Each structure stands twice: as structure tokens, then as C-alpha cells.
Amino acid sequence: MAMYYVATLARYVLVDAAHENDARELGLAALHELYADVRERLGRDVSINITTIRPASSDEIDLWRWHCQMMARETT
């Protein structure tokens, strides 16, 4: 599996996927979670328009892992 960068114009996620189609599905689910604040603020569902799906660079992967570690520290 490979790490994919899946993004809208404003937000992105990295997902492990076998190929681009899987990355789109996994990314859409993860982005849906990220947009919970927007749905809450607007009081309605919002469409998620994925604009980019590509293999993630090593720098992006490193930053993502660092971010996940920092988030885990904040919750403990």
C-alpha cells in the first residue's frame, strides 16, 4: 500500500491505499470527519469536492506523522 494525499481546496488528509480509487473513498470518509465543524456551524450537510489525489511526498508523510503524534499528546 502507498500513502496518498487527498485534498479539497481547503483541507487535506493522508490515507494508506492500494490504489487511487481506494484513496478517494478513504479520503472522502476522512475529509467528511474534518468538515464536521463546518456542518455544525452551518447546520446542514456540505458537499466535499476532492480536487487532488496523488501519492504523498516523504515530507508530507513526515509532517502528517508529527501532527498525529502532537494530537495524541494533547489527548492524553
Buried (B, 14 or more C-beta within 10 A) or exposed (E): EEBBBBBBEEEBBBBEBEEBEBBBEBBBEBBEEBBEEBEEEEEEEEEBEBEEBEEBEEEBBEEBEEEEEEEEEEEE
